[in-house]
């Protein structure tokens, strides 16, 4: 094939830095796969979703779930290097148990003893 007709293609997958899974960049429900569907960890590669312009490159921990007005779940990631926080759309193949574990974390780790609720 002549050089002029070859298309330069980027990688079609990445290896998760947290759990080691080989992850396809194709993700149902989002155009820019940026996190592992198994452990939900990410890597700080974007300044704006899909631009791959961030210089940091550190791992990003999933710390919370936010729910948009239309009911879509969004992962909240905090960079372990520069501590920047990003919101990332969940993907259709994300591990539902991992998503729920993050969503209920505030109930499991309350800032006060649960017994205090009985005193109200």
C-alpha positions as CSV (number, residue, x, y, z in Angstrom):
1,X,0.0,0.0,0.0
2,X,1.5,3.4,-0.9
3,X,2.4,5.7,2.0
4,X,-0.1,8.3,0.9
5,X,-3.1,5.9,1.4
6,X,-2.0,4.4,4.7
7,X,-3.9,5.7,7.7
8,X,-1.9,6.1,10.9
9,X,-3.8,4.3,13.7
10,X,-3.4,4.7,17.4
11,X,-3.6,1.9,19.9
12,X,-6.8,-0.1,20.1
13,X,-6.4,-1.0,23.7
14,X,-4.6,0.0,26.9
15,X,-3.4,-2.0,30.0
16,X,-5.0,-0.8,33.2
17,X,-2.3,0.4,35.6
18,X,-4.4,-0.6,38.6
19,X,-5.6,-4.2,37.9
20,X,-3.5,-5.1,34.7
21,X,-6.5,-5.8,32.5
22,X,-6.1,-5.2,28.7
23,X,-9.0,-2.8,28.0
24,X,-10.4,-2.2,24.5
25,X,-10.9,1.5,23.6
26,X,-14.3,0.6,22.3
27,X,-16.8,1.3,25.0
28,X,-20.6,1.2,24.8
29,X,-22.2,4.5,25.7
30,X,-19.1,6.7,25.4
31,X,-16.9,7.9,22.5
32,X,-13.7,8.2,24.7
33,X,-12.9,5.2,26.8
34,X,-10.8,6.5,29.7
35,X,-11.2,4.0,32.5
36,X,-11.0,0.3,33.2
37,X,-14.5,-1.3,33.1
38,X,-13.4,-3.8,35.9
39,X,-11.8,-1.7,38.6
40,X,-12.9,1.7,37.2
41,X,-9.5,3.3,37.7
42,X,-8.3,5.7,35.0
43,X,-5.2,7.6,33.9
44,X,-4.8,11.3,33.7
45,X,-4.4,11.7,29.9
46,X,-7.1,14.3,29.0
47,X,-7.5,18.0,29.9
48,X,-10.8,17.9,28.0
49,X,-12.5,14.6,27.2
50,X,-10.8,12.9,24.3
51,X,-8.0,15.5,23.7
52,X,-5.2,13.3,25.2
53,X,-3.4,16.6,26.1
54,X,-2.7,16.2,29.8
55,X,1.0,16.2,30.8
56,X,0.4,14.4,34.2
57,X,-0.2,10.8,33.2
58,X,-0.7,9.6,36.8
59,X,-3.4,7.1,37.8
60,X,-6.8,8.4,38.7
61,X,-8.8,6.8,41.5
62,X,-12.6,6.5,41.2
63,X,-13.8,8.3,44.4
64,X,-17.5,8.9,43.8
65,X,-20.5,8.6,41.6
66,X,-22.6,11.5,40.4
67,X,-26.0,11.2,38.7
68,X,-27.0,13.6,36.0
69,X,-30.5,14.9,35.6
70,X,-31.3,12.2,33.0
71,X,-30.2,9.4,35.3
72,X,-26.8,8.8,33.7
73,X,-24.2,7.7,36.2
74,X,-20.9,9.6,36.0
75,X,-17.6,8.5,37.7
76,X,-15.7,11.1,39.7
77,X,-12.0,10.5,39.4
78,X,-9.2,12.2,41.4
79,X,-5.7,12.2,40.1
80,X,-3.2,10.5,42.4
81,X,-0.4,12.8,41.0
82,X,-1.8,16.3,40.7
83,X,-5.1,15.8,42.6
84,X,-7.2,17.2,39.8
85,X,-10.8,16.0,39.7
86,X,-12.5,14.8,36.5
87,X,-16.0,13.6,35.7
88,X,-16.2,10.7,33.3
89,X,-19.2,9.1,31.8
90,X,-19.8,5.5,32.9
91,X,-19.7,2.9,30.1
92,X,-22.2,0.2,29.3
93,X,-19.7,-2.5,30.2
94,X,-18.6,-1.1,33.5
95,X,-18.6,-3.5,36.4
96,X,-22.0,-2.9,38.1
97,X,-20.8,-4.2,41.5
98,X,-17.8,-1.8,41.4
99,X,-20.1,1.1,40.5
100,X,-22.5,0.4,43.4
101,X,-19.6,-0.1,45.9
102,X,-18.5,3.5,45.0
103,X,-22.0,4.9,45.1
104,X,-22.7,3.5,48.6
105,X,-19.3,4.4,50.1
106,X,-20.7,7.5,51.8
107,X,-23.3,5.3,53.6
108,X,-20.6,2.8,54.7
109,X,-18.1,5.5,55.9
110,X,-20.4,8.0,57.6
111,X,-18.7,11.1,59.2
112,X,-20.7,10.3,62.4
113,X,-21.9,7.2,64.3
114,X,-25.1,5.8,62.7
115,X,-26.6,5.5,66.2
116,X,-26.9,9.3,66.3
117,X,-29.7,9.0,63.7
118,X,-31.9,7.4,66.3
119,X,-31.6,10.4,68.6
120,X,-33.1,12.8,66.1
